[in-house]
Amino acid sequence: MPLDPQAQVLLEQMKAQGMPPFDQMTVAQAREAGLAFKDLEGEPQPVAKVEDHLIPSPRGELALGVRVYTPTGEPPFPLLVYLHGSGWTIANVEVGDAPCRALANAAGAVVTSVEYRLGPEHKFPAPLEDCYLATRWVAEHAADLGGDPDRLVVIGDSAGGNLAAAVALMARDRGGPKIS
């Protein structure tokens, strides 16, 4: 199957800059290269409000970072938990900033982006537990966020899509929160 022409151009540009392919980079190199993707996302759209929060772990050993994007309009808004892609290793909420702003505006939803722990430093199921914790936090703080807990969804791209599917199953199996 041929590579998408836009992806091919990106790979050729990376090679022209002397960057090795991702599979030949160290974790540190891949994370730095991943941050460069933020520049490809264009100018971030304005939203009504952006707030960073730290969620305490039930066991107290972790403070999980989330970034909440609130659209313009009248609450209550739908709630959307966004789990970024990363190959489980590379990206973070900074790389997802422009897409989350655009998503908040397009969907008219409060978008919460999760700074889940990455490998190889944090082995599975750490990222999954982080994402489930953040989803529970969003549901429990729906009113504070200007959201409607009955309209809660979880989405993601790449590794984040895998996490979103698993979080939905965990919510079902653990008795909540209710995912729309």
MARTISE-613329 format. One record per atom (N, C-alpha, C): residue number from 0; residue in three letters; atom name; x, y, z. Coordinates in steps of 0.1 Angstrom, whole numbers, plus 2048, in hexadecimal, padded with zeros to 3 digits. Layout:
// MARTISE-613329
[NUM,"ALA","CA",[X,Y,Z]]
...
//
This chain:
// MARTISE-613329
[0,"MET","N",[809,7F4,800]]
[0,"MET","CA",[800,800,800]]
[0,"MET","C",[809,80C,800]]
[1,"PRO","N",[807,816,7F7]]
[1,"PRO","CA",[80F,822,7F7]]
[1,"PRO","C",[80D,82B,803]]
[2,"LEU","N",[817,832,807]]
[2,"LEU","CA",[817,83C,812]]
[2,"LEU","C",[80F,848,80D]]
[3,"ASP","N",[807,84E,816]]
[3,"ASP","CA",[800,85A,814]]
[3,"ASP","C",[80A,864,80F]]
[4,"PRO","N",[807,86C,804]]
[4,"PRO","CA",[811,876,7FE]]
[4,"PRO","C",[815,880,809]]
[5,"GLN","N",[80C,885,811]]
[5,"GLN","CA",[810,88F,81B]]
[5,"GLN","C",[81A,889,825]]
[6,"ALA","N",[817,87C,829]]
[6,"ALA","CA",[820,876,833]]
[6,"ALA","C",[82E,873,82C]]
[7,"GLN","N",[82E,870,820]]
[7,"GLN","CA",[83A,86E,818]]
[7,"GLN","C",[843,87B,818]]
[8,"VAL","N",[83C,886,816]]
[8,"VAL","CA",[843,893,816]]
[8,"VAL","C",[849,896,823]]
[9,"LEU","N",[842,893,82E]]
[9,"LEU","CA",[847,895,83C]]
[9,"LEU","C",[853,88D,83E]]
[10,"LEU","N",[852,880,83B]]
[10,"LEU","CA",[85E,877,83D]]
[10,"LEU","C",[86A,87C,835]]
[11,"GLU","N",[868,880,829]]
[11,"GLU","CA",[873,885,821]]
[11,"GLU","C",[879,892,827]]
[12,"GLN","N",[871,89B,82C]]
[12,"GLN","CA",[876,8A7,833]]
[12,"GLN","C",[87E,8A3,83F]]
[13,"MET","N",[879,899,847]]
[13,"MET","CA",[880,895,853]]
[13,"MET","C",[88E,88F,84F]]
[14,"LYS","N",[88E,887,844]]
[14,"LYS","CA",[89B,881,83F]]
[14,"LYS","C",[8A4,88C,83A]]
[15,"ALA","N",[89F,896,833]]
[15,"ALA","CA",[8A7,8A1,82E]]
[15,"ALA","C",[8AE,8A9,83A]]
[16,"GLN","N",[8A7,8AA,845]]
[16,"GLN","CA",[8AD,8B1,851]]
[16,"GLN","C",[8B6,8A8,859]]
[17,"GLY","N",[8B8,89C,854]]
[17,"GLY","CA",[8C2,893,85B]]
[17,"GLY","C",[8BC,88B,866]]
[18,"MET","N",[8AF,88B,867]]
[18,"MET","CA",[8A8,884,872]]
[18,"MET","C",[8A7,875,86E]]
[19,"PRO","N",[8AB,86C,877]]
[19,"PRO","CA",[8A9,85E,874]]
[19,"PRO","C",[89A,85A,875]]
[20,"PRO","N",[896,84F,86F]]
[20,"PRO","CA",[888,84B,871]]
[20,"PRO","C",[885,848,880]]
[21,"PHE","N",[878,84A,884]]
[21,"PHE","CA",[874,849,892]]
[21,"PHE","C",[879,83B,898]]
[22,"ASP","N",[878,831,890]]
[22,"ASP","CA",[87C,824,896]]
[22,"ASP","C",[88B,822,898]]
[23,"GLN","N",[893,82C,894]]
[23,"GLN","CA",[8A1,82C,896]]
[23,"GLN","C",[8A5,837,8A0]]
[24,"MET","N",[89C,83E,8A6]]
[24,"MET","CA",[89F,849,8AF]]
[24,"MET","C",[89F,843,8BE]]
[25,"THR","N",[8A6,84A,8C6]]
[25,"THR","CA",[8A5,848,8D5]]
[25,"THR","C",[897,84E,8D9]]
[26,"VAL","N",[893,84A,8E5]]
[26,"VAL","CA",[887,84F,8EA]]
[26,"VAL","C",[887,85F,8EB]]
[27,"ALA","N",[893,864,8F0]]
[27,"ALA","CA",[894,872,8F1]]
[27,"ALA","C",[894,879,8E3]]
[28,"GLN","N",[89A,873,8D9]]
[28,"GLN","CA",[89A,879,8CC]]
[28,"GLN","C",[88B,879,8C6]]
[29,"ALA","N",[884,86E,8C8]]
[29,"ALA","CA",[877,86D,8C3]]
[29,"ALA","C",[86D,877,8CA]]
[30,"ARG","N",[86F,879,8D7]]
[30,"ARG","CA",[867,883,8DE]]
[30,"ARG","C",[86A,891,8D9]]
[31,"GLU","N",[876,894,8D7]]
[31,"GLU","CA",[879,8A1,8D1]]
[31,"GLU","C",[874,8A3,8C3]]
[32,"ALA","N",[875,899,8BB]]
[32,"ALA","CA",[86F,899,8AD]]
[32,"ALA","C",[860,89A,8AE]]
[33,"GLY","N",[85A,893,8B7]]
[33,"GLY","CA",[84B,894,8B9]]
[33,"GLY","C",[847,8A2,8BC]]
[34,"LEU","N",[84E,8AA,8C4]]
[34,"LEU","CA",[84B,8B7,8C7]]
[34,"LEU","C",[84A,8C0,8BB]]
[35,"ALA","N",[852,8BD,8B0]]
[35,"ALA","CA",[852,8C4,8A4]]
[35,"ALA","C",[845,8C4,89D]]
[36,"PHE","N",[83D,8B9,89F]]
[36,"PHE","CA",[830,8B8,898]]
[36,"PHE","C",[827,8C3,89D]]
[37,"LYS","N",[829,8C9,8A8]]
[37,"LYS","CA",[821,8D4,8AD]]
[37,"LYS","C",[821,8DF,8A3]]
[38,"ASP","N",[82D,8E2,89D]]
[38,"ASP","CA",[82E,8EC,893]]
[38,"ASP","C",[826,8EA,886]]
[39,"LEU","N",[823,8DD,884]]
[39,"LEU","CA",[81B,8DA,877]]
[39,"LEU","C",[80C,8DC,879]]
[40,"GLU","N",[808,8DE,885]]
[40,"GLU","CA",[7FA,8DF,888]]
[40,"GLU","C",[7F3,8EC,885]]
[41,"GLY","N",[7FB,8F6,882]]
[41,"GLY","CA",[7F5,903,87F]]
[41,"GLY","C",[7F3,90B,88C]]
[42,"GLU","N",[7ED,917,88A]]
[42,"GLU","CA",[7EA,920,895]]
[42,"GLU","C",[7DF,91A,89E]]
[43,"PRO","N",[7E2,919,8AB]]
[43,"PRO","CA",[7D7,914,8B4]]
[43,"PRO","C",[7CB,91D,8B4]]
[44,"GLN","N",[7BF,917,8B3]]
[44,"GLN","CA",[7B3,91F,8B4]]
[44,"GLN","C",[7B0,924,8C2]]
[45,"PRO","N",[7AA,930,8C3]]
[45,"PRO","CA",[7A6,935,8D0]]
[45,"PRO","C",[79B,92D,8D5]]
[46,"VAL","N",[79A,92B,8E2]]
[46,"VAL","CA",[78F,925,8E9]]
[46,"VAL","C",[78C,92E,8F5]]
[47,"ALA","N",[780,92C,8FB]]
[47,"ALA","CA",[77C,934,907]]
[47,"ALA","C",[786,933,912]]
[48,"LYS","N",[78B,927,915]]
[48,"LYS","CA",[794,925,921]]
[48,"LYS","C",[79C,919,91F]]
[49,"VAL","N",[7A9,919,924]]
[49,"VAL","CA",[7B2,90E,925]]
[49,"VAL","C",[7B7,90D,933]]
[50,"GLU","N",[7B5,902,939]]
[50,"GLU","CA",[7BA,900,947]]
[50,"GLU","C",[7C2,8F3,949]]
[51,"ASP","N",[7CD,8F4,950]]
[51,"ASP","CA",[7D4,8E8,954]]
[51,"ASP","C",[7D0,8E4,962]]
[52,"HIS","N",[7CE,8D7,964]]
[52,"HIS","CA",[7CB,8D2,971]]
[52,"HIS","C",[7D4,8C6,974]]
[53,"LEU","N",[7D6,8C3,981]]
[53,"LEU","CA",[7DD,8B7,986]]
[53,"LEU","C",[7D3,8AF,98D]]
[54,"ILE","N",[7D2,8A2,989]]
[54,"ILE","CA",[7C8,899,990]]
[54,"ILE","C",[7D0,890,999]]
[55,"PRO","N",[7CC,890,9A6]]
[55,"PRO","CA",[7D3,887,9AF]]
[55,"PRO","C",[7D0,878,9AD]]
[56,"SER","N",[7D9,870,9AF]]
[56,"SER","CA",[7D7,861,9AD]]
[56,"SER","C",[7D0,85D,9BA]]
[57,"PRO","N",[7C8,852,9B9]]
[57,"PRO","CA",[7C1,84C,9C5]]
[57,"PRO","C",[7CC,848,9CF]]
[58,"ARG","N",[7D8,844,9CA]]
[58,"ARG","CA",[7E2,83F,9D3]]
[58,"ARG","C",[7EC,84A,9D7]]
[59,"GLY","N",[7EA,856,9D2]]
[59,"GLY","CA",[7F2,861,9D6]]
[59,"GLY","C",[800,862,9D0]]
[60,"GLU","N",[804,859,9C7]]
[60,"GLU","CA",[812,859,9C2]]
[60,"GLU","C",[813,860,9B5]]
[61,"LEU","N",[808,865,9AF]]
[61,"LEU","CA",[808,86B,9A2]]
[61,"LEU","C",[7FF,877,9A2]]
[62,"ALA","N",[803,882,99B]]
[62,"ALA","CA",[7FB,88D,997]]
[62,"ALA","C",[7FA,88D,988]]
[63,"LEU","N",[7EF,88A,983]]
[63,"LEU","CA",[7ED,888,974]]
[63,"LEU","C",[7E9,896,96E]]
[64,"GLY","N",[7F0,89A,964]]
[64,"GLY","CA",[7ED,8A7,95E]]
[64,"GLY","C",[7E2,8A5,953]]
[65,"VAL","N",[7D9,8AF,953]]
[65,"VAL","CA",[7CF,8AF,948]]
[65,"VAL","C",[7CE,8BE,944]]
[66,"ARG","N",[7CB,8C0,937]]
[66,"ARG","CA",[7C8,8CE,932]]
[66,"ARG","C",[7BA,8CE,92D]]
[67,"VAL","N",[7B2,8D8,932]]
[67,"VAL","CA",[7A4,8D9,92F]]
[67,"VAL","C",[7A1,8E5,926]]
[68,"TYR","N",[79B,8E2,91A]]
[68,"TYR","CA",[797,8ED,911]]
[68,"TYR","C",[788,8EF,911]]
[69,"THR","N",[784,8FB,913]]
[69,"THR","CA",[776,8FE,914]]
[69,"THR","C",[772,907,908]]
[70,"PRO","N",[768,903,900]]
[70,"PRO","CA",[764,90B,8F5]]
[70,"PRO","C",[75C,917,8F9]]
[71,"THR","N",[75A,920,8EF]]
[71,"THR","CA",[751,92B,8F2]]
[71,"THR","C",[743,925,8F1]]
[72,"GLY","N",[73A,92B,8F9]]
[72,"GLY","CA",[72C,927,8F9]]
[72,"GLY","C",[727,925,907]]
[73,"GLU","N",[71B,920,908]]
[73,"GLU","CA",[714,91E,914]]
[73,"GLU","C",[715,910,919]]
[74,"PRO","N",[71A,90E,925]]
[74,"PRO","CA",[71A,900,92B]]
[74,"PRO","C",[70C,8FC,92E]]
[75,"PRO","N",[70A,8EF,931]]
[75,"PRO","CA",[714,8E4,931]]
[75,"PRO","C",[717,8DF,923]]
[76,"PHE","N",[724,8DC,921]]
[76,"PHE","CA",[729,8D7,915]]
[76,"PHE","C",[72B,8C8,916]]
[77,"PRO","N",[72C,8C1,90A]]
[77,"PRO","CA",[730,8B3,90B]]
[77,"PRO","C",[73E,8B3,910]]
[78,"LEU","N",[742,8A8,915]]
[78,"LEU","CA",[750,8A6,91B]]
[78,"LEU","C",[757,89C,912]]
[79,"LEU","N",[763,89F,90E]]
[79,"LEU","CA",[76B,897,905]]
[79,"LEU","C",[779,895,90B]]
[80,"VAL","N",[77C,889,90F]]
[80,"VAL","CA",[78A,886,914]]
[80,"VAL","C",[792,881,908]]
[81,"TYR","N",[79D,889,905]]
[81,"TYR","CA",[7A5,886,8F9]]
[81,"TYR","C",[7B3,880,8FE]]
[82,"LEU","N",[7B6,875,8F8]]
[82,"LEU","CA",[7C2,86E,8FB]]
[82,"LEU","C",[7CB,86E,8EE]]
[83,"HIS","N",[7D6,876,8F0]]
[83,"HIS","CA",[7DF,878,8E4]]
[83,"HIS","C",[7E6,86B,8DF]]
[84,"GLY","N",[7EA,86B,8D3]]
[84,"GLY","CA",[7F2,861,8CD]]
[84,"GLY","C",[800,863,8D2]]
[85,"SER","N",[809,859,8D1]]
[85,"SER","CA",[817,85B,8D5]]
[85,"SER","C",[81F,84F,8D2]]
[86,"GLY","N",[81A,845,8CC]]
[86,"GLY","CA",[821,838,8CC]]
[86,"GLY","C",[824,833,8DA]]
[87,"TRP","N",[81C,837,8E3]]
[87,"TRP","CA",[81E,834,8F2]]
[87,"TRP","C",[82A,83B,8F8]]
[88,"THR","N",[831,843,8F0]]
[88,"THR","CA",[83E,847,8F5]]
[88,"THR","C",[841,856,8F2]]
[89,"ILE","N",[83B,85C,8E8]]
[89,"ILE","CA",[841,869,8E3]]
[89,"ILE","C",[839,875,8E7]]
[90,"ALA","N",[82C,876,8E4]]
[90,"ALA","CA",[825,883,8E5]]
[90,"ALA","C",[821,887,8F3]]
[91,"ASN","N",[81A,893,8F3]]
[91,"ASN","CA",[815,898,900]]
[91,"ASN","C",[80A,8A2,8FD]]
[92,"VAL","N",[805,8A8,908]]
[92,"VAL","CA",[7F9,8B1,906]]
[92,"VAL","C",[7FD,8BD,8FE]]
[93,"GLU","N",[80A,8C1,8FE]]
[93,"GLU","CA",[80F,8CD,8F6]]
[93,"GLU","C",[80D,8CA,8E7]]
[94,"VAL","N",[810,8BE,8E3]]
[94,"VAL","CA",[80F,8BA,8D5]]
[94,"VAL","C",[800,8BA,8D1]]
[95,"GLY","N",[7F8,8B6,8DA]]
[95,"GLY","CA",[7E9,8B6,8D8]]
[95,"GLY","C",[7E2,8C3,8D9]]
[96,"ASP","N",[7E9,8CE,8DD]]
[96,"ASP","CA",[7E2,8DA,8E0]]
[96,"ASP","C",[7D9,8DF,8D4]]
[97,"ALA","N",[7DF,8E1,8C9]]
[97,"ALA","CA",[7D7,8E7,8BD]]
[97,"ALA","C",[7CB,8DE,8BA]]
[98,"PRO","N",[7CE,8D1,8B8]]
[98,"PRO","CA",[7C2,8C8,8B5]]
[98,"PRO","C",[7B7,8C9,8C0]]
[99,"CYS","N",[7BB,8CA,8CD]]
[99,"CYS","CA",[7B1,8CA,8D7]]
[99,"CYS","C",[7A9,8D7,8D7]]
[100,"ARG","N",[7B0,8E2,8D4]]
[100,"ARG","CA",[7A8,8EF,8D3]]
[100,"ARG","C",[79E,8EE,8C7]]
[101,"ALA","N",[7A3,8E9,8BC]]
[101,"ALA","CA",[79A,8E8,8B0]]
[101,"ALA","C",[78E,8DE,8B3]]
[102,"LEU","N",[791,8D4,8BA]]
[102,"LEU","CA",[787,8CA,8BE]]
[102,"LEU","C",[77C,8D0,8C7]]
[103,"ALA","N",[781,8D8,8D1]]
[103,"ALA","CA",[778,8DE,8DA]]
[103,"ALA","C",[76F,8E8,8D3]]
[104,"ASN","N",[774,8EF,8C9]]
[104,"ASN","CA",[76C,8F8,8C2]]
[104,"ASN","C",[762,8F1,8B8]]
[105,"ALA","N",[767,8E7,8B1]]
[105,"ALA","CA",[75F,8E0,8A7]]
[105,"ALA","C",[754,8D8,8AE]]
[106,"ALA","N",[757,8D2,8B9]]
[106,"ALA","CA",[74D,8C9,8C0]]
[106,"ALA","C",[745,8D1,8CA]]
[107,"GLY","N",[749,8DD,8CD]]
[107,"GLY","CA",[742,8E4,8D8]]
[107,"GLY","C",[742,8DD,8E5]]
[108,"ALA","N",[74E,8D7,8E8]]
[108,"ALA","CA",[750,8CE,8F3]]
[108,"ALA","C",[75C,8D3,8FC]]
[109,"VAL","N",[75B,8D0,909]]
[109,"VAL","CA",[766,8D2,911]]
[109,"VAL","C",[770,8C6,90E]]
[110,"VAL","N",[77C,8C9,90A]]
[110,"VAL","CA",[785,8BE,907]]
[110,"VAL","C",[790,8BE,912]]
[111,"THR","N",[792,8B2,917]]
[111,"THR","CA",[79D,8B0,921]]
[111,"THR","C",[7A7,8A7,91B]]
[112,"SER","N",[7B3,8AC,91A]]
[112,"SER","CA",[7BF,8A5,914]]
[112,"SER","C",[7C7,89F,920]]
[113,"VAL","N",[7CB,893,91F]]
[113,"VAL","CA",[7D1,88C,92A]]
[113,"VAL","C",[7E0,88A,928]]
[114,"GLU","N",[7E8,88E,932]]
[114,"GLU","CA",[7F6,88C,931]]
[114,"GLU","C",[7FA,87F,938]]
[115,"TYR","N",[7F6,874,931]]
[115,"TYR","CA",[7F8,867,937]]
[115,"TYR","C",[807,863,937]]
[116,"ARG","N",[80B,85A,940]]
[116,"ARG","CA",[819,856,941]]
[116,"ARG","C",[81D,84E,934]]
[117,"LEU","N",[829,850,930]]
[117,"LEU","CA",[82F,84A,924]]
[117,"LEU","C",[839,83F,927]]
[118,"GLY","N",[83A,836,91D]]
[118,"GLY","CA",[845,82C,91D]]
[118,"GLY","C",[851,832,917]]
[119,"PRO","N",[85C,82C,919]]
[119,"PRO","CA",[85E,81F,920]]
[119,"PRO","C",[85F,821,92F]]
[120,"GLU","N",[85F,82D,934]]
[120,"GLU","CA",[861,82F,942]]
[120,"GLU","C",[855,829,94A]]
[121,"HIS","N",[849,82A,945]]
[121,"HIS","CA",[83D,825,94C]]
[121,"HIS","C",[837,81A,944]]
[122,"LYS","N",[837,80F,949]]
[122,"LYS","CA",[832,803,942]]
[122,"LYS","C",[823,802,943]]
[123,"PHE","N",[81D,7FB,93A]]
[123,"PHE","CA",[80E,7F8,93A]]
[123,"PHE","C",[80B,7F0,947]]
[124,"PRO","N",[801,7F4,94E]]
[124,"PRO","CA",[7F5,7FC,94A]]
[124,"PRO","C",[7F5,80A,94F]]
[125,"ALA","N",[801,810,952]]
[125,"ALA","CA",[801,81D,957]]
[125,"ALA","C",[7FA,828,94E]]
[126,"PRO","N",[7FC,828,941]]
[126,"PRO","CA",[7F5,832,939]]
[126,"PRO","C",[7E6,830,939]]
[127,"LEU","N",[7E2,823,939]]
[127,"LEU","CA",[7D4,820,939]]
[127,"LEU","C",[7CD,825,946]]
[128,"GLU","N",[7D4,822,951]]
[128,"GLU","CA",[7CE,826,95E]]
[128,"GLU","C",[7CE,835,95F]]
[129,"ASP","N",[7D8,83C,95A]]
[129,"ASP","CA",[7D7,84B,959]]
[129,"ASP","C",[7CB,850,952]]
[130,"CYS","N",[7C9,84A,946]]
[130,"CYS","CA",[7BE,84E,93E]]
[130,"CYS","C",[7B0,84C,944]]
[131,"TYR","N",[7AF,840,94B]]
[131,"TYR","CA",[7A3,83D,952]]
[131,"TYR","C",[7A1,847,95E]]
[132,"LEU","N",[7AB,849,965]]
[132,"LEU","CA",[7AB,853,970]]
[132,"LEU","C",[7A6,861,96B]]
[133,"ALA","N",[7AC,865,960]]
[133,"ALA","CA",[7A8,872,95B]]
[133,"ALA","C",[799,872,956]]
[134,"THR","N",[795,867,950]]
[134,"THR","CA",[787,867,94C]]
[134,"THR","C",[77D,867,958]]
[135,"ARG","N",[781,860,962]]
[135,"ARG","CA",[778,860,96F]]
[135,"ARG","C",[778,86F,974]]
[136,"TRP","N",[784,875,974]]
[136,"TRP","CA",[785,883,97A]]
[136,"TRP","C",[77C,88C,971]]
[137,"VAL","N",[77C,88B,964]]
[137,"VAL","CA",[774,894,95C]]
[137,"VAL","C",[765,892,95F]]
[138,"ALA","N",[761,885,961]]
[138,"ALA","CA",[753,882,964]]
[138,"ALA","C",[74F,888,972]]
[139,"GLU","N",[758,886,97B]]
[139,"GLU","CA",[755,88B,989]]
[139,"GLU","C",[756,89A,98A]]
[140,"HIS","N",[75D,8A1,981]]
[140,"HIS","CA",[75E,8B0,982]]
[140,"HIS","C",[757,8B6,976]]
[141,"ALA","N",[74D,8AF,970]]
[141,"ALA","CA",[746,8B4,964]]
[141,"ALA","C",[740,8C2,967]]
[142,"ALA","N",[73A,8C4,972]]
[142,"ALA","CA",[733,8D1,975]]
[142,"ALA","C",[73E,8DC,976]]
[143,"ASP","N",[749,8D9,97C]]
[143,"ASP","CA",[754,8E3,97E]]
[143,"ASP","C",[75A,8E7,970]]
[144,"LEU","N",[759,8DD,967]]
[144,"LEU","CA",[75F,8DF,95A]]
[144,"LEU","C",[755,8E6,950]]
[145,"GLY","N",[749,8E7,954]]
[145,"GLY","CA",[73E,8EC,94B]]
[145,"GLY","C",[739,8E2,942]]
[146,"GLY","N",[73A,8D5,946]]
[146,"GLY","CA",[736,8CA,93E]]
[146,"GLY","C",[72A,8C2,943]]
[147,"ASP","N",[725,8BA,93A]]
[147,"ASP","CA",[71A,8B1,93C]]
[147,"ASP","C",[71F,8A3,93E]]
[148,"PRO","N",[71E,89D,94A]]
[148,"PRO","CA",[724,890,94C]]
[148,"PRO","C",[71C,885,944]]
[149,"ASP","N",[710,888,93F]]
[149,"ASP","CA",[709,87E,937]]
[149,"ASP","C",[70D,87E,929]]
[150,"ARG","N",[716,888,925]]
[150,"ARG","CA",[71C,888,918]]
[150,"ARG","C",[72B,888,918]]
[151,"LEU","N",[730,87D,91E]]
[151,"LEU","CA",[73F,87B,91F]]
[151,"LEU","C",[743,871,915]]
[152,"VAL","N",[74D,875,90D]]
[152,"VAL","CA",[753,86B,903]]
[152,"VAL","C",[762,86B,905]]
[153,"VAL","N",[769,860,901]]
[153,"VAL","CA",[777,85F,901]]
[153,"VAL","C",[77C,85C,8F3]]
[154,"ILE","N",[786,864,8EE]]
[154,"ILE","CA",[78B,861,8E1]]
[154,"ILE","C",[79A,862,8E2]]
[155,"GLY","N",[7A1,85E,8D7]]
[155,"GLY","CA",[7AF,85F,8D6]]
[155,"GLY","C",[7B3,85C,8C8]]
[156,"ASP","N",[7C0,85F,8C5]]
[156,"ASP","CA",[7C6,85B,8B8]]
[156,"ASP","C",[7D2,852,8BB]]
[157,"SER","N",[7D4,849,8B2]]
[157,"SER","CA",[7DF,840,8B3]]
[157,"SER","C",[7DF,838,8C0]]
[158,"ALA","N",[7EA,839,8C8]]
[158,"ALA","CA",[7EA,833,8D5]]
[158,"ALA","C",[7DF,838,8DD]]
[159,"GLY","N",[7DB,844,8DC]]
[159,"GLY","CA",[7D0,84A,8E4]]
[159,"GLY","C",[7C2,844,8E0]]
[160,"GLY","N",[7C1,83F,8D3]]
[160,"GLY","CA",[7B5,838,8CF]]
[160,"GLY","C",[7B4,82B,8D6]]
[161,"ASN","N",[7BF,824,8D7]]
[161,"ASN","CA",[7BF,818,8DF]]
[161,"ASN","C",[7BC,81A,8ED]]
[162,"LEU","N",[7C1,824,8F3]]
[162,"LEU","CA",[7BE,827,901]]
[162,"LEU","C",[7B0,82B,903]]
[163,"ALA","N",[7AA,832,8F9]]
[163,"ALA","CA",[79C,836,8FA]]
[163,"ALA","C",[793,82A,8FA]]
[164,"ALA","N",[795,821,8F2]]
[164,"ALA","CA",[78D,814,8F1]]
[164,"ALA","C",[78F,80D,8FE]]
[165,"ALA","N",[79B,80C,904]]
[165,"ALA","CA",[79D,805,910]]
[165,"ALA","C",[797,80C,91C]]
[166,"VAL","N",[797,819,91C]]
[166,"VAL","CA",[790,821,927]]
[166,"VAL","C",[781,81E,927]]
[167,"ALA","N",[77B,81E,91B]]
[167,"ALA","CA",[76D,81B,91A]]
[167,"ALA","C",[76A,80E,920]]
[168,"LEU","N",[772,804,91D]]
[168,"LEU","CA",[770,7F6,922]]
[168,"LEU","C",[772,7F6,931]]
[169,"MET","N",[77C,7FD,936]]
[169,"MET","CA",[77E,7FE,945]]
[169,"MET","C",[772,805,94C]]
[170,"ALA","N",[76D,80F,946]]
[170,"ALA","CA",[762,816,94C]]
[170,"ALA","C",[756,80D,94D]]
[171,"ARG","N",[754,805,942]]
[171,"ARG","CA",[749,7FB,942]]
[171,"ARG","C",[74B,7F1,94D]]
[172,"ASP","N",[757,7EC,94E]]
[172,"ASP","CA",[75A,7E1,957]]
[172,"ASP","C",[75B,7E5,966]]
[173,"ARG","N",[75F,7F2,968]]
[173,"ARG","CA",[761,7F7,976]]
[173,"ARG","C",[755,7FF,97B]]
[174,"GLY","N",[74A,7FF,973]]
[174,"GLY","CA",[73E,806,977]]
[174,"GLY","C",[73E,815,976]]
[175,"GLY","N",[746,81A,96C]]
[175,"GLY","CA",[745,828,969]]
[175,"GLY","C",[753,82E,967]]
[176,"PRO","N",[753,83A,963]]
[176,"PRO","CA",[748,843,960]]
[176,"PRO","C",[741,83F,953]]
[177,"LYS","N",[735,844,952]]
[177,"LYS","CA",[72D,841,946]]
[177,"LYS","C",[732,848,93A]]
[178,"ILE","N",[736,840,92F]]
[178,"ILE","CA",[73B,846,923]]
[178,"ILE","C",[730,846,919]]
[179,"SER","N",[72E,851,912]]
[179,"SER","CA",[723,852,908]]
[179,"SER","C",[727,84A,8FC]]
//
